Amino acid sequence: MFTLLFDIDGTLLRTRGAGLEAIRHTMQEMFDISSPLPQVSVHGRTDCGILTDVFTPFGLDFEKHRQTFLSNYSGHLQRTLPEFEGGVLPGVVPLLERLSSRDDVTLGLLTGNCRQAALIKIEHFQLQSYFCGLGGFGDQSTSRNEVARDALRAVRQRVQESFREDRLWVIGDTVDDITCARAIDAKSMVVETGGCSAEELKNGEPDVCLEDLSDVEAVLGHWSD
């Protein structure tokens, strides 16, 4: 059994800023904050980590508000996604079509998004039929490696005796995806569609580095007997 854990933003799809807009709406709704949000790094990070950095300059404790904020944020995300010109990235749909038809592949998510936001995104872009909610999400931890370990535990529980350690892959678009793959002894495939350069990604020493997922046959060649 091949177990393939996909990142969402920059790997499967782009939201073009809908998530940050939903954060702005939620900050205003909950705390009456309308001033510009601090510039924070978002690539490869978890929602908990990003929001901790957003909250801190305002003297707010994200952990105190975590559950309520993520719930409200997810509600706003449903409204902001249609307002931005996001889309599914090249090759994603035909690749997932091919993979989901195989009985030797389990598809999961390994994303910094909180679970609710992750499911909203894949549903909005009509990718929900390929994933069943299996994986690791950024609800609880600022550490991408911990999210990867959560995903591995979920996969082992689902696949059980069919699980093969040498057939576990993480597919992402940042060096953090490579690092978290290494944390669970998985192979890594990264694509340049998330904004990282090929040089930056290759410096992270992934197993595979691609421009994008559009050459479906070439991608599938890495997951065959």
C-alpha positions as CSV (number, residue, x, y, z in Angstrom):
1,M,0.0,0.0,0.0
2,F,1.3,3.5,-1.0
3,T,0.3,6.1,1.5
4,L,0.4,9.6,0.0
5,L,-0.1,12.6,2.3
6,F,-0.8,15.9,0.4
7,D,-0.3,19.4,1.5
8,I,-3.2,21.7,0.4
9,D,-2.1,25.4,-0.2
10,G,0.5,25.7,-2.9
11,T,0.4,22.0,-3.7
12,L,-3.2,21.1,-4.6
13,L,-4.6,24.6,-4.9
14,R,-4.2,28.4,-4.5
15,T,-6.8,30.5,-2.6
16,R,-5.2,33.9,-3.6
17,G,-5.5,35.4,-0.2
18,A,-8.9,34.2,0.9
19,G,-7.5,32.8,4.1
20,L,-5.8,36.0,5.2
21,E,-9.0,37.9,4.4
22,A,-11.0,35.5,6.6
23,I,-8.5,36.1,9.4
24,R,-9.0,39.9,9.0
25,H,-12.8,39.5,9.2
26,T,-12.5,37.3,12.3
27,M,-10.1,39.7,14.1
28,Q,-12.5,42.5,13.5
29,E,-15.6,40.5,14.5
30,M,-14.1,39.1,17.8
31,F,-11.8,41.9,18.9
32,D,-12.9,45.0,17.0
33,I,-9.4,45.1,15.4
34,S,-9.5,46.9,12.0
35,S,-5.9,48.0,11.8
36,P,-3.6,46.2,9.4
37,L,-2.5,42.7,10.6
38,P,1.2,42.2,11.1
39,Q,3.2,40.7,8.3
40,V,3.8,37.0,9.2
41,S,5.3,34.1,7.4
42,V,2.6,31.6,6.3
43,H,4.3,29.2,3.9
44,G,4.7,25.7,5.4
45,R,3.3,26.8,8.8
46,T,0.3,25.6,10.8
47,D,-2.7,27.8,11.5
48,C,-1.8,27.8,15.2
49,G,1.6,29.1,14.5
50,I,0.4,31.8,12.1
51,L,-2.3,33.0,14.4
52,T,-0.1,33.0,17.4
53,D,2.1,35.5,15.5
54,V,-0.9,37.5,14.4
55,F,-2.3,37.7,18.0
56,T,0.9,38.6,19.8
57,P,1.4,42.2,18.7
58,F,-2.1,43.0,19.8
59,G,-1.5,41.6,23.3
60,L,-3.8,38.7,22.7
61,D,-3.3,35.1,23.7
62,F,-4.3,32.8,20.8
63,E,-4.5,29.7,23.0
64,K,-7.2,31.4,25.1
65,H,-9.3,32.0,22.0
66,R,-8.2,29.1,19.8
67,Q,-11.3,27.0,19.5
68,T,-13.7,29.9,19.1
69,F,-11.4,31.8,16.7
70,L,-10.8,28.8,14.4
71,S,-14.6,28.1,14.3
72,N,-15.4,31.7,13.4
73,Y,-12.5,31.9,10.9
74,S,-13.7,28.8,9.1
75,G,-17.1,30.4,8.7
76,H,-15.6,33.5,7.2
77,L,-13.5,31.3,4.9
78,Q,-16.6,29.9,3.3
79,R,-17.6,33.4,2.4
80,T,-14.2,34.7,1.2
81,L,-13.2,31.7,-1.0
82,P,-15.7,32.6,-3.7
83,E,-14.5,36.3,-3.7
84,F,-10.9,35.4,-4.7
85,E,-9.7,34.0,-8.0
86,G,-8.2,30.8,-6.6
87,G,-8.0,27.5,-8.4
88,V,-6.7,23.9,-8.5
89,L,-3.1,23.6,-9.6
90,P,-1.9,21.9,-12.8
91,G,-2.2,18.2,-13.0
92,V,-3.9,17.8,-9.6
93,V,-7.3,16.5,-10.8
94,P,-6.1,14.0,-13.3
95,L,-3.5,12.8,-10.8
96,L,-6.0,12.3,-8.0
97,E,-8.4,10.6,-10.4
98,R,-5.7,8.1,-11.3
99,L,-4.6,7.6,-7.7
100,S,-8.1,7.2,-6.3
101,S,-8.9,4.5,-8.7
102,R,-6.1,2.3,-7.4
103,D,-6.6,-0.2,-4.6
104,D,-2.9,0.0,-3.6
105,V,-3.1,3.7,-2.7
106,T,-4.4,5.5,0.4
107,L,-4.8,9.3,0.0
108,G,-4.5,11.6,3.0
109,L,-3.9,15.3,3.9
110,L,-0.9,16.7,5.8
111,T,-1.6,20.4,6.1
112,G,-1.1,23.3,8.4
113,N,-4.8,24.2,8.0
114,C,-7.1,23.5,10.8
115,R,-9.3,20.5,10.0
116,Q,-12.4,22.5,9.3
117,A,-10.6,25.0,7.1
118,A,-8.9,22.2,5.2
119,L,-12.2,20.4,4.5
120,I,-13.8,23.7,3.4
121,K,-11.0,24.4,0.9
122,I,-11.1,21.0,-0.7
123,E,-14.9,21.0,-0.9
124,H,-14.9,24.5,-2.4
125,F,-12.5,23.4,-5.1
126,Q,-14.3,20.1,-5.6
127,L,-11.6,17.8,-4.4
128,Q,-13.5,16.3,-1.5
129,S,-14.3,13.1,-3.3
130,Y,-10.6,12.1,-3.3
131,F,-10.1,12.6,0.4
132,C,-12.0,11.2,3.4
133,G,-10.6,13.5,6.1
134,L,-7.7,11.2,6.9
135,G,-4.5,13.0,7.9
136,G,-2.9,15.6,10.1
137,F,-4.1,19.2,10.6
138,G,-2.9,22.4,12.2
139,D,-5.6,22.8,14.9
140,Q,-3.4,22.0,18.0
141,S,0.2,22.5,17.3
142,T,2.6,25.2,15.9
143,S,4.9,22.3,14.8
144,R,4.6,20.9,11.3
145,N,6.5,17.8,12.5
146,E,3.8,17.2,15.1
147,V,1.1,17.5,12.4
148,A,3.1,14.9,10.4
149,R,3.2,12.5,13.4
150,D,-0.6,13.0,13.9
151,A,-1.1,12.1,10.2
152,L,1.1,9.0,10.6
153,R,-0.9,7.8,13.6
154,A,-4.2,8.3,11.7
155,V,-2.8,6.4,8.7
156,R,-1.5,3.5,10.7
157,Q,-4.9,3.2,12.4
158,R,-6.8,3.3,9.1
159,V,-4.5,1.1,7.0
160,Q,-3.2,-1.2,9.7
161,E,-1.5,-4.3,8.4
162,S,-1.4,-2.9,4.8
163,F,0.8,0.0,5.9
164,R,4.3,0.0,4.3
165,E,6.9,2.3,5.8
166,D,8.9,2.3,2.6
167,R,5.8,3.5,0.7
168,L,4.9,6.5,2.8
169,W,5.2,9.9,0.9
170,V,4.6,13.5,1.8
171,I,3.7,15.8,-1.2
172,G,4.2,19.5,-0.6
173,D,5.6,22.8,-1.8
174,T,8.0,24.0,0.9
175,V,11.1,23.0,2.7
176,D,8.9,22.4,5.8
177,D,7.1,19.6,3.9
178,I,10.5,18.0,3.3
179,T,11.5,18.4,7.0
180,C,8.2,17.0,8.3
181,A,8.4,14.0,5.9
182,R,11.8,13.3,7.3
183,A,10.4,13.4,10.9
184,I,8.1,10.4,10.1
185,D,10.7,8.6,7.9
186,A,8.6,9.3,4.8
187,K,9.9,10.1,1.3
188,S,9.2,13.7,0.0
189,M,8.0,15.1,-3.3
190,V,7.9,18.8,-3.6
191,V,6.6,21.1,-6.4
192,E,7.5,24.7,-7.2
193,T,3.9,25.9,-7.3
194,G,3.9,27.4,-3.8
195,G,6.4,30.1,-4.3
196,C,9.6,28.4,-3.2
197,S,12.3,28.3,-5.9
198,A,13.7,25.1,-7.3
199,E,17.1,25.9,-5.7
200,E,15.5,26.5,-2.2
201,L,13.6,23.2,-2.5
202,K,16.5,21.2,-3.7
203,N,18.7,22.5,-0.9
204,G,16.2,20.8,1.4
205,E,17.2,17.5,-0.2
206,P,13.7,16.1,-1.2
207,D,13.5,12.7,-2.9
208,V,11.7,14.3,-5.8
209,C,11.5,18.0,-6.9
210,L,9.1,18.9,-9.8
211,E,8.0,22.1,-11.4
212,D,4.3,21.0,-10.9
213,L,2.2,17.9,-11.1
214,S,1.1,18.3,-14.7
215,D,3.1,15.3,-16.0
216,V,0.9,12.8,-14.5
217,E,2.6,9.7,-15.9
218,A,6.0,10.9,-14.6
219,V,4.6,11.5,-11.1
220,L,2.9,8.1,-11.1
221,G,6.1,6.5,-12.0
222,H,7.4,7.2,-8.5
223,W,4.5,5.2,-7.0
224,S,4.6,2.0,-8.9
225,D,6.0,-1.5,-8.2
